[in-house]
Amino acid sequence: MSRDEHHVVPNPSGGWDVKRNGADRASGHFETKQEAEQKGREVSQHQKTELVIHNKDGKISRSDSHGNDPHPPKG
């Protein structure tokens, strides 16, 4: 079973998109990565999903869990 995730990814035509995993279309398009991260975080917190933030090259730079984290931090 895949986790519910939202991704902040570079758009091939420029700018940044917020996409839910498995979705064909972006749920939002933004000029800057900062704007996309902000909106992605709001959506992710509201829907209790994992937010995965990618770099320009598509590699994952970091992720934030806003839901049922399968690997919560110990402590």
N, C-alpha and C positions, 0 to 999 in steps of 0.2 A: 504494500500500500504506500503510495507516495504521500508526502506531507502536503498540507495546504501551504502554499508559498506565494508571495508576491515578489517580483523581481524588478529592480531598477536596472535597465539595460540601455546601451547606446542604440539609437535608431540609425539604420544605414543611411538615411537621407538627411541626418543631422538632428541634433537635440537628443533627448532622453525619453524613454517610455517607462511606464509602470505597467507590468503585465502579471496576471495571475497564471500560475503554472497550468498548462493544458488549454489556455485560452488562445484563440486565433488572433483576436484584436487586443490592442493595448487599452487599458482602462484610463490612461491619461498620457498626453504627450507634452513635454516641457522643453523650454529652450536650454535650461541649465540642469546639471546633475543635482545641484543643491535643491532646486525646486522639485525635481522628481523624487528625491529622497524624502523631502518634507511631506509630500502628498502620499508617497508610498508608506511612510511610517503611520500617517493618520489612518489610511485604509487598513493597514496590517493590524494596528491596535484595535480598530473597530471590529474587524472580522476575526481577530485572534489567530492570525497566521504568522508564519515566519517571513521576515523581510530579508531578501538576499540582494546585496548591492554589488554590482559588477563594475569593473574598470572599463575604459575605452576599448581595450583589447578583448573584452568579453569574459575575462577571468574574474572569479569572485574575489572581492576585496574584503568583505565582511558580511555578517548576518546578525540580525536581531530577532529574538524570539518574543512573540506577543501572544502566544497561545500555549498549547500543551507541548512543551519542549520535551522531546524524547530523551534528551541528555542534559538535564538541568545541572547547574554548577553545584559541586559539593560544598558543604560548609554551613 
